[in-house]
Amino acid sequence: MTSQVSSPDEQDTGAAVREQRKPGKEVRRRERVIIRFAGDSGDGMQLTGDRFTSETASFGNDLSTLPNFPAEIRAPAGTLPGVSSFQLHFADHDILTPGDAPDVLVAMNPAALKANLGDVPRGAEIIVNTDEFTKRAMAKVGYTGNPLEDDSLAAYQLHPVPLTTLTLEALKSFDLSRKEAERSKNMFALGLLSWMYHRPTEATEKFLRQKFAKKPDIAEANVAAFRAGWNFGETTEDFAASYQVAPATAAFPPGTYRNISGNLALAYGLIAAGQQADLPLYLGSYPITPASDILHELSRHKNFGVRTFQAEDEIAGIGAALGAAFGGALGVTTTSGPGVALKSETIGLAVSLELPLLIVDIQRGGPSTGLPTKTEQADLLQAMYGRNGEAPVPVVAPATPADCFDAALDAARIALTYRTPVFLLSDGYLANGSEPWRIPKQEDLPDLRVQFAHGPNHQLTDGTEVFHPYKRDPRTLARPWAVPGTAGLEHRIGGIEKQDGTGNISYDPANHDHMVRTRQAKVDGVSVPDLTVDDPGGEARVLVVGWGSTYGPITAAVRRVRAAGDQVAQIHLRHLNPFPGNLGELLRRYDKVIVPEMNLGQLATLLRARYLIDAASFNQVNGMPFKAEQLASHIQQVVREGLEESSKETSDA
């Protein structure tokens, strides 16, 4: 869904919602709201959250989302492990995270309430489906009494709503079984929340009719349930007020925006890279959570010269992608951490062949199968060193869901310019989360066109002209890219070490040393921009360093620390190999360096080894992103401890 954003004086903030409010009902204004939908994995919570998000995006709010669901396709109903949730943070200003704690929890059953109540602050609103609070359902999750009837929820604004009963009543004129009608209760909840927060409705009704176009009765039943939820909010006395969150016009430069997830942005970035390089895009992939969406999306775009191959396993997927790169295509393979382990030998082959190849790793909790639907940043060292021999590979990491588009273009630039495989490290949080994305104009995208080898490039002593597949460009150390079948460019290639220049098999020790160092020098010489430190006052003594999806929580935390009157600086790395040229100088400028990561300190380890600084790790590996308040508390503690130490040193002197 796209929307145009104009200047504030041109924006009609009331045009998107035209429904009349019931006289006497109060309308309160909010700057921001965090809503969490929670229920069984079969209750449609992801769809409900996605629809609410789409309408919020079309209304013009800034937003950030956090889908959270079980790894099982259909986890046991009514159990804590089977709870699926979707959190949305939307505001009338620039925001960076899905929020620390929900202002509103919609709990479809006892399991959803119990699994999420610990995150809900006192005073927040809780909407519960009372029909599901049966003795059996409550006992299944450990409730000995009914929490809706005792005082355990007295600290919250509780709204007991018989969602199932009301849905069945709204659909009694439809020729549906009870089970079929009950499935629409999520649409009733969506309608209620849409009324509560003045969300537009037309697009959701259109979406439902399109989604169930082959089952018009089901489509109309869902629309009826959606409208019934809206009307219930409008007429019931249980909800005395509704809320308005104005569009975040000032947060966005003028342009055309759409809501986009990280995986979708990454897929679009890969398509754009193929177009800007004027090359066919070839994806060799094996389905794996949370990377499969990229395969699904790219398979829809054959009209852009995209060819997708769903291989029988991870090794075949990357082998096909590398073969496509040898044939002159932009080769891509997508996977997650377990798949990277299987692909490692072929990645090493790509390093040896010196061919452009993109390895997209959507990181998840590990090791082994680990936590397929949860997020983590623990594949950095695997991307850096997870191959036999010296096999250096550039590593790029996007910071936000929308940034996945630009990171894909950047990774393609490096791969094509330097003839090297490149790692792109996203993660489950970015992949499934979403935010507004300003759709770029094609003329603003980088020119990625490459020059293929077209003739002999070396002259022998007898004057004969021959083609040397490893004769390098002195600026980039990239070897020529020769498309198979080009007359005069026939050459032998393989995984055994090559003689510099000729590419012939070589066991010469000195040549091997030279080739290893040359491949390393090529990666070290990759052009990446210098970092700009975010240090408004210029007097901060503590620097926070992040990479990947920690950008949002770190930046939100830094804002909180500064708002409290403390000074702190921040830098965020997109390029992890090679590091930006000025990184060492920036790190040494500060007394203390904090590195928050969703691992046990992998970037911190690299920074300590490379720059000999005391980088202090702040780690989390619970499958969830950092909370801004959690980081802010730690950063503020470090800042104030530093001030106390400085004051003591001055006093002692």
PAKOLRO-27157 format. One record per residue (C-alpha): x, y, z; residue in one letter. Coordinates in steps of 0.1 Angstrom, whole numbers, padded with zeros to 4 digits, always signed. Each point is the difference from the previous one (the first is absolute). Layout:
// PAKOLRO-27157
XYZA/...
***
This chain:
// PAKOLRO-27157
+0000+0000+0000M/+0015+0034-0010T/-0008+0035+0011S/+0012+0034-0010Q/+0015+0023+0027V/-0002+0037-0006S/+0010+0030+0021S/-0019+0004+0033P/-0021+0029-0012D/-0012-0021-0030E/-0009-0032+0020Q/-0037-0005+0008D/+0004-0019+0033T/-0037-0007+0003G/-0006-0013-0036A/+0010-0036+0006A/-0027-0007+0026V/-0034+0014-0007R/-0022-0022+0022E/-0022+0020+0024Q/+0007-0004+0037R/-0029-0007+0023K/-0011+0031+0019P/+0012+0000+0036G/+0030-0023-0006K/+0033+0018+0008E/+0028+0001-0026V/+0034+0002+0016R/+0032+0009-0019R/+0031-0021+0004R/+0035+0006-0013E/+0008-0037-0003R/-0016-0034+0008V/+0013-0035+0004I/-0025-0028-0007I/+0006-0038+0003R/-0023-0025-0015F/+0004-0035+0016A/-0017-0034-0004G/+0005-0035-0012D/+0021-0004-0031S/-0032-0009-0019G/-0019+0031+0012D/+0013+0022-0028G/+0020+0024+0021M/+0026+0006-0026Q/-0026+0008-0026L/-0018+0023+0024T/+0031+0019+0009G/+0010+0002-0036D/-0033+0015-0010R/+0001+0025+0029F/+0035+0009-0011T/-0010+0005-0036S/-0028+0024+0009E/+0023+0018+0024T/+0026+0004-0027A/-0026+0014-0025S/-0011+0024+0027F/+0035+0015+0001G/+0013-0010+0035N/+0035-0010+0005D/+0001-0036+0012L/+0021-0030+0010S/-0012-0036+0004T/+0011-0032+0018L/-0017-0032-0011P/+0007-0029+0024N/-0012-0035-0007F/+0007-0036+0008P/+0023-0021-0022A/-0026-0027-0003E/-0025+0004-0029I/-0029-0007+0024R/+0012-0001+0036A/-0022-0016+0026P/-0032+0021+0004A/-0004+0018+0033G/+0036-0005+0012T/+0026+0025+0009L/+0025-0012-0027P/-0028+0003-0026G/-0006+0038+0006V/+0005+0022-0031S/+0002+0038+0004S/+0004+0031-0021F/+0011+0033+0015Q/-0004+0033-0018L/+0014+0034+0011H/-0014+0030-0019F/+0004+0037+0006A/-0004+0035-0012D/+0038+0004+0000H/+0031-0019-0009D/+0004-0033+0019I/+0026-0027-0001L/-0012-0032+0017T/-0032-0020+0004P/-0001+0013+0036G/+0010-0015+0033D/-0035-0006+0015A/-0035-0001-0015P/-0025+0027+0009D/-0027-0024-0012V/+0000-0038+0002L/-0026-0019-0020V/+0000-0035+0015A/-0021-0026-0018M/+0003-0027+0027N/+0015-0008+0034P/+0033-0011-0015A/+0004+0033-0018A/-0008+0020+0032L/+0025-0020+0021K/+0028+0000-0025A/-0001+0038-0006N/-0013+0015+0033L/+0036+0004+0013G/+0007+0025-0027D/-0031+0021+0007V/+0006+0031+0022P/-0025+0009+0027R/-0028+0022-0013G/+0001-0015-0035A/-0032-0012-0017E/-0006-0038-0003I/-0027-0012-0023I/-0008-0037+0005V/-0022-0025-0017N/-0021-0012+0029T/-0015-0029-0020D/+0034-0018+0001E/+0004+0002+0038F/-0014-0035+0008T/+0012-0021+0029K/+0018-0023-0023R/+0018+0027-0020A/+0010+0018+0032M/+0013-0032+0016A/+0021-0008-0030K/+0022+0031+0006V/+0000-0003+0038G/-0028+0024+0011Y/-0017-0014+0031T/-0027+0027-0001G/-0014+0024-0026N/+0023+0030-0002P/-0029+0020-0015L/-0020-0004+0032E/+0026+0003+0027D/+0021+0031+0008D/+0031-0012-0019S/-0007+0025-0028L/-0011+0029+0022A/+0031+0020-0011A/-0011+0001-0036Y/-0029+0014-0020Q/-0018-0033-0007L/-0025-0003-0028H/-0017-0034+0000P/-0016-0006-0034V/-0017-0032-0012P/+0017+0001-0034L/-0011-0034-0011T/-0036+0004+0010T/-0002+0034-0016L/+0015-0013-0032T/-0024-0029-0002L/-0029+0024+0005E/+0012+0023-0027A/+0003-0029-0025L/-0031-0020+0009K/-0016+0010-0034S/+0029-0017-0018F/-0001-0037-0010D/+0031-0008+0020L/+0008-0027+0025S/+0008+0012+0035R/+0037-0008-0005K/+0001+0020-0033E/-0017+0030+0017A/+0022-0001+0030E/+0031+0004-0022R/-0012+0036-0007S/+0004+0011+0036K/+0034+0015-0008N/-0018+0023-0025M/-0025+0010+0027F/+0030+0009+0022A/+0016+0019-0029L/-0032+0020-0005G/-0002+0009+0037L/+0037+0012+0000L/-0005+0018-0033S/-0029+0020+0016W/+0020+0005+0032M/+0029+0016-0019Y/-0018+0016-0029H/+0016-0022-0026R/-0013+0000-0036P/-0022-0029-0010T/-0004-0001-0038E/+0033-0016-0008A/-0006-0029+0025T/-0034-0008-0015E/+0015+0001-0035K/+0028-0023+0012F/-0024-0025+0015L/-0021-0002-0032R/+0032-0006-0020Q/+0015-0025+0024K/-0032-0021-0001F/-0010+0008-0035A/-0006-0038-0007K/-0022-0002+0031K/-0022+0030-0001P/-0021-0012+0030D/+0031-0001+0022I/+0011+0034-0013A/-0033+0016+0009E/+0000-0017+0034A/+0034+0014+0008N/-0011+0035-0012V/-0032-0003+0022A/+0020-0011+0030A/+0024+0030-0006F/-0029+0024-0002R/-0016-0015+0031A/+0031+0006+0020G/+0001+0036-0011W/-0037+0004+0009N/+0005-0016+0033F/+0026+0025+0010G/-0022+0028-0012E/-0031-0011+0020T/+0013-0018+0031T/+0003+0017+0033E/+0031-0021+0008D/+0022+0024-0020F/-0007+0036+0010A/+0027+0015-0022A/+0018-0004-0033S/+0035+0013-0009Y/+0015+0020-0028Q/+0037-0002-0010V/+0007+0026-0027A/+0021-0008-0031P/+0037+0004+0005A/+0003+0025-0029T/+0031+0018+0015A/+0019-0033+0003A/+0000-0007-0037F/+0016+0019-0029P/-0025+0005-0029P/-0004-0031-0021G/-0019-0032-0006T/+0001-0024+0029Y/-0011-0035+0006R/+0002-0024+0030N/+0026-0026-0006I/+0016-0029+0018S/+0037-0007+0000G/-0002-0031-0021N/-0022+0017-0026L/+0023+0030-0001A/+0029-0023-0004L/-0017-0018-0029A/-0007+0033-0017Y/+0036+0011+0006G/+0013-0031-0018L/-0024+0006-0029I/+0012+0036-0002A/+0036-0012+0001A/-0006-0023-0030G/-0017+0029-0019Q/+0027+0025+0009Q/+0028-0025-0010A/-0019-0009-0032D/+0005-0037+0010L/-0024-0029+0004P/-0006-0007+0037L/+0002-0037+0010Y/-0010-0012+0034L/+0010-0035+0010G/-0016-0008+0034S/-0014-0026+0023Y/-0030+0011+0022P/+0010+0008+0036I/-0016+0022+0027T/+0003+0030+0001P/+0014+0004-0036A/-0027-0018-0021S/-0020+0032-0006D/+0028+0013-0023I/-0002-0031-0022L/-0038+0003-0001H/+0001+0036-0010E/+0027-0002-0026L/-0018-0029-0017S/-0028+0025-0008R/+0023+0023-0021H/+0010-0019-0031K/-0008+0031-0020N/+0030+0017+0015F/+0024-0027-0012G/-0001-0019+0033V/+0004-0038+0000R/-0006-0019+0032T/+0011-0036+0007F/-0014-0018+0031Q/+0028-0025+0004A/-0002-0034+0017E/+0024+0012+0028D/+0022+0029+0011E/+0031-0012-0018I/-0018-0004-0034A/-0015+0035+0005G/+0033+0018+0003I/+0016-0022-0026G/-0026+0010-0025A/+0004+0037+0010A/+0038-0002-0005L/-0004-0017-0033G/-0023+0028-0011A/+0027+0025+0011A/+0025-0018-0021F/-0024+0003-0029G/-0003+0038+0003G/-0031+0004+0023A/-0003+0017+0034L/+0000-0031+0021G/-0018+0000+0034V/-0007-0026+0026T/-0022+0006+0031T/+0001-0020+0033T/+0003+0002+0037S/+0028-0010+0023G/-0003-0038-0003P/+0000+0003-0038G/+0031+0022+0001V/+0018-0029+0017A/-0010-0023-0029L/+0010+0025-0026K/+0035+0008+0014S/+0019-0022-0024E/-0016+0016-0031T/+0006+0035+0015I/+0036-0009+0003G/-0001-0011-0037L/-0015+0034-0009A/+0029+0017+0018V/+0025-0021-0019S/-0018+0006-0034L/-0004+0037+0008E/-0035+0002-0014L/-0028+0024+0012P/-0025-0018+0023L/-0024+0013+0026L/-0005-0022+0031I/-0031+0013+0019V/-0001-0013+0036D/-0032+0008+0019I/+0013-0008+0034Q/-0020-0019+0026R/+0006-0014+0035G/+0024-0029+0000G/+0020-0023+0002P/-0012-0028-0022S/-0038+0003-0006T/-0002+0024+0029G/-0028+0025+0000L/-0013+0001-0036P/-0025+0029+0005T/+0021+0020+0024K/+0027+0026-0007T/+0037+0000+0008E/+0033+0016-0013Q/+0022-0030+0006A/+0012-0007-0035D/+0025+0028-0003L/+0031-0021+0008L/-0013-0028-0023Q/-0003+0025-0028A/+0035+0013+0007M/+0019-0032+0006Y/-0023-0030-0006G/+0020-0016-0028R/+0031-0020-0004N/+0032+0018-0008G/+0004+0038-0004E/-0033+0008-0018A/-0008+0037+0007P/-0035+0013-0010V/-0015+0035+0003P/-0029+0002+0025V/-0028+0025-0001V/-0029+0004+0025A/-0032+0020-0004P/-0012+0021+0030A/-0038+0001-0005T/-0026-0019-0021P/-0001+0028-0026A/+0038+0002+0000D/+0001-0036-0013C/-0007+0014-0034F/+0031+0023+0000D/+0021-0027+0016A/-0008-0024-0028A/+0011+0025-0026L/+0032+0007+0020D/+0008-0037+0003A/-0005-0004-0038A/+0023+0030-0007R/+0028-0016+0020I/-0005-0034-0015A/-0001+0012-0036L/+0028+0026+0003T/+0025-0022+0019Y/-0010-0035-0014R/-0006-0015+0034T/-0027-0017+0020P/-0017+0023+0025V/-0019-0008+0031F/-0031+0020+0008L/-0010-0005+0036L/-0036+0007+0008S/-0020-0017+0028D/-0034-0012+0010G/-0009+0034+0017Y/+0007+0019-0032L/-0014-0027-0023A/-0035-0001+0016N/-0002+0035+0014G/-0012+0029-0021S/+0002+0038-0003E/-0008+0028-0025P/+0023+0000-0030W/+0004+0029-0024R/-0001-0015-0035I/+0031+0012-0018P/+0001+0014-0035K/+0020-0022-0024Q/+0022+0029-0011E/+0012+0002+0037D/+0011-0036+0001L/+0037-0008-0006P/+0013-0011-0034D/+0013-0036+0005L/+0008-0009-0036R/+0031-0021-0005V/+0024-0004-0029Q/+0004-0037-0010F/+0033-0012-0014A/-0002+0003-0038H/+0034-0010-0013G/+0037-0010+0007P/+0015+0020+0028N/+0036-0012+0001H/+0028-0001-0025Q/+0026-0028+0001L/+0037+0006-0007T/-0004-0012-0036D/-0028+0025-0006G/-0029-0024+0003T/-0031+0014+0017E/-0017-0022+0026V/-0026+0002+0026F/+0011-0001+0036H/-0030-0005+0023P/+0018+0012+0031Y/+0016+0031-0014K/-0013+0027+0024R/-0013+0035-0002D/+0027+0020+0019P/-0027+0022+0017R/-0022-0027+0014T/+0021-0032-0004L/-0031-0015-0016A/+0007-0026-0027R/-0019+0001-0034P/-0034-0015-0002W/-0001-0022-0031A/-0034-0013-0012V/+0003-0037-0011P/-0002-0004-0038G/+0018+0033-0008T/+0024-0007-0027A/+0037+0002+0010G/-0008+0001+0037L/+0001-0037+0007E/+0016-0008+0033H/+0002-0026+0027R/-0014+0007+0034I/-0005-0021+0032G/+0005-0001+0037G/+0037-0009+0000I/+0024+0029+0005E/+0007+0020-0031K/+0031+0015-0014Q/-0002+0038+0001D/-0010+0013-0034G/-0003-0032-0020T/-0024-0017+0023G/+0018-0033-0005N/+0001-0025+0029I/+0029+0008+0022S/+0015-0017+0031Y/+0028+0025+0002D/+0004+0012+0037P/+0009+0036-0009A/-0029+0003-0025N/-0024-0013+0026H/+0012+0025+0026D/-0003+0028-0027H/-0036-0010-0010M/-0012-0003+0036V/+0014+0035+0008R/-0014+0014-0032T/-0035-0013+0007R/+0002+0015+0035Q/+0013+0033-0014A/-0029+0001-0024K/-0025-0002+0028V/+0019+0024+0022D/-0001+0025-0029G/-0037-0001-0005V/-0013+0036-0001S/-0023+0008+0030V/-0009+0035+0012P/+0015+0014+0032D/-0022+0000+0031L/-0016+0032+0013T/-0003-0001+0038V/-0033+0012+0016D/+0013+0022+0028D/-0020+0033+0000P/+0018+0017+0029G/+0034-0013-0010G/+0008-0006+0037E/-0012-0036+0005A/+0025-0024+0016R/-0020-0032-0007V/-0006-0014-0035L/-0026-0026-0008V/+0008-0022-0030V/-0026-0021-0018G/-0006-0020-0031W/-0030-0015-0017G/-0034+0001+0016S/+0012+0014+0033T/-0001+0035-0017Y/-0036+0007+0010G/+0003-0010+0037P/+0034+0017+0004I/-0011+0032-0016T/-0032+0002+0020A/+0021-0007+0032A/+0025+0027-0009V/-0028+0025-0005R/-0013-0009+0035R/+0034+0004+0016V/+0004+0034-0016R/-0035+0011+0010A/+0010-0008+0036A/+0029+0025-0003G/+0029-0024-0006D/+0024+0001-0030Q/+0007-0031-0021V/+0012-0006-0035A/-0011-0027-0025Q/+0013-0016-0032I/-0017-0028-0019H/+0019-0024-0024L/-0014-0011-0033R/+0034-0013-0012H/+0014-0026+0022L/+0028-0012-0024N/+0018+0020-0008P/-0007+0025+0028F/-0002+0037-0010P/+0034+0016-0001G/-0006+0025+0028N/-0015-0025+0025L/+0032-0004+0020G/+0004+0038+0004E/-0036+0004+0012L/+0003-0029+0025L/+0031+0015+0015R/-0016+0034+0004R/-0022-0013+0029Y/+0007-0012+0035D/-0025-0028-0001K/-0015-0020-0028V/-0032-0020+0004I/-0009-0027-0026V/-0036-0013+0004P/-0006-0032-0020E/-0025-0028-0002M/+0029-0025+0004N/+0027-0006+0026L/+0023+0028-0013G/+0011-0008-0035Q/+0005+0036-0014L/+0016+0009+0033A/+0024-0028-0004T/+0009+0013-0035L/+0004+0036+0012L/+0023-0011+0029R/+0022-0021-0023A/+0002+0026-0028R/+0003+0033+0019Y/+0013-0012+0035L/-0027+0019+0018I/-0020-0010+0031D/-0034-0005-0017A/-0026-0009+0026A/-0026-0024-0011S/-0037+0002+0009F/-0016-0032-0012N/-0034-0017-0003Q/-0009-0033-0016V/-0036-0006+0009N/-0014+0000-0035G/-0014+0035+0003M/+0013+0035-0009P/+0013+0023+0027F/-0024+0023+0018K/+0009+0037-0002A/-0004+0005+0038E/+0022-0030+0007Q/+0028+0015-0021L/-0006+0035+0013A/+0004-0011+0036S/+0033-0017-0007H/+0014+0029-0021I/-0009+0025+0026Q/+0016-0020+0027Q/+0033-0002-0020V/-0002+0037-0008V/-0005+0010+0037R/+0026-0024+0013E/+0024+0017-0024G/-0009+0034+0013L/+0005-0011+0035E/+0035-0015-0008E/+0010+0032-0018S/-0012+0021+0030S/+0020-0022+0024K/+0031+0002-0021E/-0003+0038-0001T/-0005+0001+0037S/+0030-0023+0007D/+0022+0022-0023A/
***
